[in-house]
Amino acid sequence: MENLSAIILAAGEGKRMKSNKSKVLHTVCGKAMVEWVFNSVQQAGIHHCVIVVGYKADEVMEYMGPKVQYALQKEQLGTGHAVMQAIPFLRNRDGYVIVLNGDAPLIQGDTIRKAFNFHIDSKNAATVLTTELEDPTGYGRIVRDKNNNVMKIVEHKDADEKERMIKEVNSGVYCFTIPYLIDSLGKLDNKNAQGEYYLTDTIEILIREGHKVGAMKVDDSAQLEGVNDRTQLLKVEEEMKRRIMCNQGGSANDNSR
C-alpha cells in the first residue's frame, strides 16, 4: 500500500555484543538481523522504508544498499531522537508508519500487516505492539482503561505493586498516524536521568492530548525479542532455525530469498 511506511532503528552500538561491528549486522542463519526485519517489511507490502543509522553507518548502508532510504543519527540520544531523524522522509506523506527495531529479527510480515490493519480500523493516533510475559520484570507495563484503550505505559522502576502484576508489556514497536507522530515528536524533551528523547513519551503526549492510543497484543512473544548480547543472539538463531524447519526450508518470515 502506498500510504504505509516503515522506520527501522539501526543506529545503536550494542556494547554488550563485545564486537566492533554494528549490532544489527550480526547474522542470524546467514543474514544480518536488520535484513530479516527489512524482509518482513517487504512481505507486509510496505515499499517505503527508512533505516536510521548511526554507529558504523557506512557498514550498514553498504550491506543494505540502495533498496532503502537512510537517516543519520549522528549522536545516539534516544529512540525518540532516532525517529526524529527520519521525519524529513515522512513530511510529504499521508498515511501511517510503523517503527521497528533492527535487532529484533523474528518479527514477521503478517504481524506487521495485522498491526497496520488494527491501527487503521481502530482509528488510533498510535498503536503499541505488546505481548504477555510470565516474568515481565524490567519491561514497561501496559495500563489499559475499561474500554481497553491504553492509559499509560509504566516503566518497571516506576510501577507500583498493582502495576507490577500486569504481564502485558511494551515491545518497543509502534504504529503511528504520521501527522500525530510528527506533532508529538516536536513536543518531546530530554528531562530525564539519561538526558535522552524517548519514543515512549510520544504515547504519553498523545494520550494527554486526548488522542486515541491502542495496543495490539502479539501472542508469539519471540517475534518481539531484541538481541542485546551474544547469548540472546544464539537464542534467536535457534528459534529462527526452528521456524525455517517448520516452513520446510523456506524463509522463516515466509519471504523468498
Residue pairs with C-beta under 8 A, 6 or more apart in sequence:
1 45
1 46
1 95
1 116
2 47
2 95
3 93
3 94
3 95
3 96
4 44
4 45
4 46
4 48
4 95
4 96
4 97
4 98
4 116
5 46
5 48
5 49
5 50
5 89
5 90
5 93
5 95
5 96
5 97
5 98
5 178
6 41
6 44
6 46
6 48
6 49
6 50
6 97
6 98
6 99
6 100
6 112
7 49
7 50
7 51
7 52
7 71
7 83
7 86
7 97
7 98
7 99
7 100
8 34
8 37
8 38
8 41
8 49
8 50
8 51
8 52
8 68
8 100
8 101
8 102
9 52
9 79
9 82
9 83
9 99
9 100
9 101
9 102
10 22
10 24
10 34
10 51
10 52
10 53
10 54
10 60
10 102
10 103
11 52
11 53
11 54
11 55
11 57
11 73
11 76
11 82
12 23
12 24
12 54
12 55
12 76
12 103
13 22
13 23
13 54
13 55
13 76
14 22
14 23
14 24
14 55
14 103
14 228
16 228
16 229
17 23
17 26
17 227
17 228
17 229
17 230
17 233
18 229
18 230
19 26
21 56
21 59
22 55
22 56
22 59
22 60
23 33
23 55
23 102
23 103
23 227
24 32
24 33
24 34
24 60
24 102
24 103
25 32
25 33
25 34
25 56
25 59
25 60
25 63
26 32
26 33
26 227
26 233
27 33
28 36
28 105
28 233
28 236
28 237
28 240
29 237
29 240
29 241
29 244
29 252
31 39
31 105
32 63
33 102
33 103
33 104
33 105
33 227
33 236
34 51
34 60
34 63
34 64
34 102
34 103
34 105
35 63
35 64
36 105
36 106
36 240
36 252
36 253
37 100
37 101
37 102
37 104
37 105
37 107
38 49
38 51
38 64
38 67
38 68
39 109
39 251
39 253
39 255
40 107
40 108
40 109
40 111
40 112
40 253
40 255
41 49
41 98
41 100
41 109
41 112
42 49
42 109
42 255
43 108
43 109
43 110
43 112
43 253
43 254
43 255
44 109
44 110
44 112
44 113
44 116
45 109
45 113
46 98
46 112
48 69
48 89
48 93
49 67
49 68
49 69
50 68
50 69
50 70
50 71
50 86
50 89
50 90
51 60
51 64
51 68
51 69
51 70
51 71
51 102
52 70
52 71
52 72
52 73
52 82
52 83
52 85
52 86
53 60
53 61
53 70
53 71
53 72
53 73
54 72
54 73
54 74
54 75
54 76
54 82
55 76
57 70
57 72
61 70
69 89
71 85
71 86
71 88
71 89
72 85
73 81
73 82
73 85
75 81
76 82
77 190
77 195
77 196
77 197
78 190
78 194
78 196
78 197
78 198
78 199
79 172
79 196
79 197
79 198
79 199
79 200
80 185
80 188
80 196
80 197
80 198
80 199
80 200
80 201
80 202
81 190
81 196
81 197
82 199
83 99
83 181
83 185
83 199
84 185
84 188
84 197
87 182
87 185
90 97
90 178
90 181
90 182
91 182
93 178
94 178
95 177
95 178
96 116
96 119
96 120
96 175
96 176
96 177
96 178
97 175
97 176
97 178
97 181
98 112
98 115
98 116
98 173
98 174
98 175
98 176
99 173
99 174
99 175
99 176
99 199
100 107
100 112
100 173
101 172
101 173
101 226
103 226
103 227
103 228
104 172
104 173
104 223
104 224
104 225
104 226
104 227
105 227
105 236
105 240
106 222
106 223
106 224
106 225
106 236
106 239
106 240
106 243
106 252
107 173
107 223
107 224
107 253
108 223
108 252
108 253
108 254
109 253
109 254
109 255
110 254
111 129
111 218
111 220
111 223
114 216
115 127
115 129
115 173
115 175
115 216
116 175
118 127
118 175
118 214
118 216
119 126
119 127
119 175
119 177
119 214
119 216
122 212
122 214
123 212
124 175
124 177
124 212
124 213
124 214
125 176
125 177
125 180
125 206
125 211
125 212
125 213
126 174
126 175
126 176
126 177
126 180
126 181
126 184
126 202
126 203
126 206
126 211
126 213
126 214
127 174
127 175
127 176
127 213
127 214
127 215
127 216
128 142
128 150
128 153
128 170
128 171
128 173
128 174
128 203
128 213
128 214
128 215
128 216
129 171
129 173
129 174
129 175
129 215
129 216
129 218
129 224
130 142
130 168
130 169
130 170
130 171
130 215
130 216
130 217
130 218
131 168
131 169
131 171
131 217
131 218
131 219
131 220
131 221
131 223
131 224
132 167
132 168
132 169
132 217
132 221
133 139
133 167
133 169
133 221
134 167
136 156
136 164
136 166
136 167
136 168
136 169
137 156
138 156
139 156
139 169
139 170
140 153
140 154
140 155
140 156
140 169
140 170
140 200
141 153
141 154
141 156
141 159
141 163
141 164
141 166
141 168
141 169
141 170
142 150
142 153
142 166
142 168
142 169
142 170
142 215
143 150
143 151
143 152
143 153
143 154
143 163
143 166
144 150
144 151
144 168
144 215
145 151
148 214
149 212
149 213
149 214
150 203
150 207
150 213
150 214
150 215
151 207
152 203
152 204
152 207
153 170
153 200
153 203
153 204
154 163
156 164
159 166
168 215
168 217
170 200
171 218
171 224
172 199
172 224
172 226
173 224
174 199
174 203
176 202
180 206
180 211
181 202
184 202
184 205
184 206
185 202
187 205
188 197
188 198
188 201
188 202
188 205
189 197
189 201
190 196
190 197
192 198
203 213
206 213
207 213
218 224
222 236
222 239
225 232
225 235
225 236
226 232
227 233
227 236
240 252
243 252
244 250
244 251
244 252
247 254
250 256
251 257
